[in-house]
Amino acid sequence: MIGFKIYPCDPSHFLIAFLIKDVEDAAPTSWKLMMSAAQPEVYYASLSHSERVIIDQWDESYPRLIQEKASRIIELSLQSNPDMVRASTRFVRLLVQAYSSNSNNRKLETRNQAVITVWNVSDEQLEILTEGNVIAVKQLGVKESLHDGLLQLSAGSWTHLELLSPQPGLDILKNCGFLSRESKSLLHVYLTSVGISDNCSIVYPEYDVIGYLLHVTEDRGHISLYLTDDSGVIVRIDRQVDVQESRVAMSQVEVMKRNTEMGVHTILSLQNIRIMPLETSSKCAIGLWTQSSFQSKEKSDRHQLILTWAQSMSGTQICNSLRIQLKARIPINGSLPPKYAIALGYITQIQNHVYSKNMWRCFINCMGTMSFEVNFPFHLLDPLLCLYGDERIDPETLPDAHHWSKFLSELVHKNEVLIHFNLEVDKIGDYQVVSIHEADLLVYSRLLITD
């Protein structure tokens, strides 16, 4: 990561919406007709080969056109307001691994790794700071605390960097933990995630991944990118950003969400993604975006292969089916484990729990087919109020759980909201609510049709 300038006039959500509309006005007629169709994928399949080529070319150029327009607007704004440009310190950040010529199948451990930030990095230094090079470094600054479990080091004008000569062979580097950069298939990522135990004492592997962007979600700075490829496996990439301080990242997320909703084919090449244990409830492999992760702009053969697959008839059908599963919040790689369940229904009543002081007893009517009781934890109160559109409540008017249960029962009677419940069996065999979301009947009806 190399920084040169900071532009405080990052595009706002309004600017992005304006740019999208401006670009779409110049889109080919066939693309506009496809996007206005009830089922764009069906309309696309009915087109001739030449019409599909026109749409595919437009889909590929669409993100670039938006970026170009945004850049021009920002450049014009900076020219008329030079005070908005602020110089910053040039730097590069490196993930390094300890090297020893006597290494013999050394295990990759966190204590042998560190992050070095080189400030005011020169062009000569950049030439030797290349992945796979072994360098000798003297006079580094050390931060008092770890970040993300890694030692934090800093280098500046006082630091001496020297390229080791001769450079060791690849076999020695492998023994030290270095592996040549290679993008892993999502099936490989999934199998790795399955094999990882949820143990904080181990070092989770980091991979480069390439995938087709299926779905994007964002909630208070928690971003989730759902990727797939020709294996049909889904991997979720999680990233946490500060909404106020990372407006660039949030703007990029808005563009990604818009692209997936419009059917724009987006292939993401992500590097240094930390592979985490499989999420039990969704059977989804999880990749974590860390401080060393970044998005590569280079297009490899694998990039083109996934794009060709996504544009094919079978790829389109698979992606549409997976997207529906994601929106329906059902397991995407296999079935639910026995201790988990999903329910769609309406809350009919909320009562105080007889045995627990931190949850209510909730009665659910599953769309007239059956009714049952679940334990509803207090910490899910805010999401529940959001679903019913009643977030502004004076806590002083509801001093205890009894008053809250009475208020909530009246609230669910006045407003019927179809809810998607994720449930887990507790120690005594009762279902406890893990999370809630508003259910989309249209998505579930499409799910039944595809099945």
N, C-alpha and C positions, 0 to 999 in steps of 0.2 A: 504494500500500500504506500503510494507516494503522494504527498500533498504539495500543491503549488499555490493555489489561491482559494480564498473562501468567498463565495457569493451569497450574501445574506438575503438576496431577493429570490429564494427558491420558489418555484411555481406553486401557487395555491391550488386548492381543489377547484375553485372557480375557473382559474386559468386552464387547468387540464380539461375541464368540460368544454370550454370555449375552443381549445385546440382540437379536441376530438371532433366536435361538430364541424369546424372549419375544414379539417382533413376529409371527413366523410362526405362533405358536399362535392368534393372532386372525385369521389369513388366511381368506378364503372357502374353502368346501369344494372348489369347482371348481378353485381354484388349487392346493390341496394335492394333489388327485388328479392334476393335470397334472404337478406337480413330482415325483411318485412314479412316473410312467409311464416306461417304458424310453426312449421318444422323445417328450419334452414337446412338440416342435414339431408332430409328427403328431397328438398328442392335441388340441392347440390347434386345428388345422385341422378336426377333426371336430366341434367344438362349435358350438352355435347362435350367432347374432349377439348375443343378450342375454347369453349366458354369456361370450363373448369380451369384451364391454364391461365386465363385472364384473372379469375378469382384467386387462384393460388399465388400468382405474382403480386396481386394487390395485398393479400394477406401478409406476404413476406415483407413488403415495403411499408406497410401501415405503421408499425412502431417506429421505423426510421424517419418517416415523414413527420410524425408527431414530435420526435426528438429534435429534428432540424428546425421545425417551426418554433419550438420552445427556446432553442438556442438563439435563434435570430431575435426573438422578442427580448430575451435577457441581454443579448449583446447591445441592442438599441437602447435598452433601459440604462445599461452601464455607461454608454457613451454620453447620454444626456445627464446622468447623475454619477459623475466619477467618484464622489465621496462614498458611494456604496461598495466600492472595491477596496478590500483590505488585504495587504500582503501577509502571508503566513510563512512559517518556517518549513523549508523543504525537509522531508524525512522519509525514511523507509523502515518498515517493521518486518522483522525476520523471526521465524521459528527455527531454533537451532537445537542440535543434538550433540551431546558430548562425544568427542572422538578419542580413541586410543588405538594405537597400532597393534596392541596386544589383545584387542577385542576378539572374542570367540563366541559367536551366537548370543551376544548380549541381548537380554530381553528389553523391550521398549518400556521404560519406566519414566514416570513424570519427573522424578528427581534428576534424571539425566537430560531433561529438556528445559529450555528457557525461551523467553521472548526478548529480543534485543531491538530497541528503537534507536536508529542512527539519525541524529539531528544534523541539519545542514549537510546532508550527504552530497558528496561531489560526484561528478561523472566518472572519475577514475575509480572511486569506491563502488559505484553501481556495477562497473564491469566485472569486479571480482565477487560481488555479492550475488552469486548465481546458485540456484539449487544444485546440490551435489558437490559444490566446491568446499574444500576444507581450509579454514582460515585460522590464523593465530591472532588473538585479540588481547591487547593489554590496556589496563586502566579503564575499566568499565565502572559505571555507577550502578548501585544496587538499591532497589526500592525495599522498604521495610516489610511490606506485605506482599503476599502472593495474589495473583489474579487468575481466576479460572484454574487454580491449582498449579500455576506455573510461576517460576521465578521471573521477575521483571528486571531487565537490565537496560542501561542507556549508554549510548556512545555519542561523543561530540568531537570538537576540535582537539581535545586532550587525549583522545583514544587513538591507539595505533592498530591498524588493520593490515595484515600481511597474508598473502596467499601462500599456503604451504607448498614447498617444492622439494621433491616431485610430488604430484598429487597421487594419493593412494588409488589402488584399483577398485573396481566395482564390488568385488567379493568382500574386501575389507569394509567398504562402506555399508554393505548389507549387514555385516556382523554388528556394525554400530547402530543399526536401526534405519538406515536410509534406503528408501525404495524409489525407483524411478517413477515419475508421475504417470499414472494410467487410470483412466476412467473405468469404474466398475459398473457392471450391469446392475439394474435395480433388483434382479433376482439374487445376485450375489450379496447385495446389501441386505435384502430380506433374510436370507439364510444366515448371514453374520449376526443380524439382530436377534434371530431366534436362538442362536447359540450363545448369546451373551447373558450371563446371570446378572441380576440386579444387585451388584456388589460394589459399593463405593471404593473398595480398596484396589480395584483393578483399573488399568488404564484402557479406556475405550478407544478402539481404532478410529482413524480418520481416513476417509476416502474422497476421491473425486467422483462425481456422479453427473450423468447427463440424462435428462428426461423430458418428456412432453408435459407441459403444464396443464393439469386438468381443472384445478379448483384452487381458489385463494380465499382465505378467511382472515379477518383482523378484528381483534377485540382489545381495546385499551393498550395498544402497542404490542400485543402478542400476535405475531404473524405466522400463519401456517400455509405452506406451499405444498400441494399434493401433486406428485410427479408419477408418471407411468412410462413404460416403453413397450417394445414388441413382445415382452414376456407377459404383459397384462397385470403385473404386480404393481401395487401402489406403495410409495414411500412418502411419508410426511416430513417436511423440513420445517422445524420450529425455530423462530427467531424472536427475540425480545428487544424492542427498541424503545427509547424515550420519545413519546409522541411529540413533545414540545421541541426537543433538541434535534430530532432526526426527521425533519420535514422532507428531506430529499428521499429517504427510504419510504416514508409514508406516501409520497407522491408516486413513487415507482409502484407501490402496492396498488394504488388506485388504478393506474394504467393496466397492470396485470389483471386485476379483477374485471375491468372493462373488456379487455381482450378475450378473456375466457368466456364471458357472457355473450360476446359477439361471435364466437367461433374462430377467432384469429389463432392460427397455429403458432405456438410459442415453445421453442426448445431452450431449456436452461442448462447451462454448463456451470456447475458449482464445484468449487474446490475446497479441500480441507473441511469436509463435513464430518462431524463426530457421530459415529453410529452408536445409538443407545439401545437398551433392551426393548424387546417387542412389547407394545402396549397390549395388555391382556384383554381388555374389554373389546377393542376394535380389531384385534389381530393385525395391527398396522405397524410396519417397521418405522422407526423414528430416527431422523437425522437432526443433529443440533448444530445450528449456526453459532460459531464461536468467534472470538476476536481475531482468529487467523483465517476465517472463512472469507471467500470472495467469489464474485461471479466473473467467469472468463468470457471474453468476447470472441475468442478464436473458434472457428468452425472446423471440426474434425470430420473424418469419414463417418464416424458414429453419429454425429449430429445430423448429417444428411440422410443417413439410413433411417433414423427415428422419424424425421420429417416426412420422408417418403411413405413410411408405414402409416403415420397418422393421417396422411392425405388419401390413403387407399380406402376402398369400400369396407374391408374387414376392419382396418384400423379405426375408421370413423365409427363403426357400430360398437366396437369394444370400448372406445373412449366415451361414447354417449351412455352406454350401459354403466360404466364405472362412475361417470359423473352423477347419474341418477342415484346410485348407491350411496355416494358421498353426501348428496343433498338429503337423502332419506336417513342418514346417520345409522346405517346398518353395517355389520362386519364386512370388510372389503377383501380380506384374504382368509377365507375359510368361514367357519361358523362360530357362534358364541360359545364360550366355555360354559359348563353346567351351572356355575354359580352366578352367571349374569343373565339378564333378561331385558327385553325392550317391550314397552307398552305404549299404545296410543289411546288417549282417552281424555275425559273431562273430570276435573276435580269437583266432587259433589259436596264434600264436607271436610272440615278440618277440626280436630278435637285435641285436647291436651292428652299427652301420652301418660299412661298409668304408671310406667316403670322408669321412664327417662325424663330428665329435666332439660335436655338439650335438643329435643325433637318433638314434633307433633305426630298424631296419627291421622293419615290422609286417606280418604275414600275416593277411589277412581272408578268411573264408569267407562269401560272400553267400548265406546260407540254402540252401546246397546247390546253387545254380545255377552258381556260378563262384567261383574263388579268385584273388586277386592280391595284390601287395605294394605297400606305401605307405611313405613316410617319415613318421616320427612324432616331432615336436619334443619336446625335454625339457620345455618350458614347459607342455605339456598333461598333465604327470604328475599334478598335483593333481586335475584333473577326472576323470582315468582312475581314480585310487584311490577317488574319491567314488562312481563308478558301481559299483565292485566292493565298496563298503562297507568298505574297508580303509584308513582315514585315519591311524590311529595306528601309525606306523612309526618306529623309532629309526634315524635316518640313519647313525649310527655303525656299525650292523651291515651297511650297504650302502655301502662306501666309494667305489666307482667304478661306471661305466656297465655293466661286465661283470656285477657282482653284481646290479645293478638289473635288467638284462635277464633274468637267470636267475630272480630272484624274481618278476618280472612274468609270465614264461612259466608258472611254477607257479601263479600266481594266476588267470590266465585259463583254465587247464585245470581248476581246481577249481570255478570258477563261470562258467557261461555267461551272458553278458549281451548281449542284442541291442542293438547300438549304431547310431546314426545318425551317419554320417561326412560332414562337409563337406570336399571335397577341392579342391585347386588344382594345376594343372600348373606345375612349376617350370621353371627355365631349360634343364635338360637333358632335359625331357620326362617326368619322373617325377611321380607324384601325391604331393602332400604334404598331410597332414591339417591343416586350418585350425581346426576345432572338432569336438567330440564331444558327443552327448547320448544319453540312454537312449531307445530307440525304443519307441513304443506301438503294438503290433500292431492293437489295436482301432481306433485312428485311421486307420491305413493301410488296413484292411479297409473302413472307411466311405468312405475316399477312392476306393477302387476301385469301390464301389457307386455313388457320386455321378457318377463318370466314365462 
